[in-house]
């Protein structure tokens, strides 16, 4: 059995792309999540951290996509 892993860097790039396509700034997302600073969003975009499950649900709703459309997996061959 091969177990997929999350490609954090590509997922981060994907979050950035989806944010831009949806017309949101980092500041807009910061306000949606009620964060006092944008650091968590920048960490997501740079692939140094992943959104929590509840934040992924919110991102999917904000971007009008499925959670699977946000996460990029490394498929072992």
Beta strands, then each sheet from edge to edge (+ up, - down):
strand 1: 5-6
strand 2: 73-74
sheet 1: 1+ 2-
end
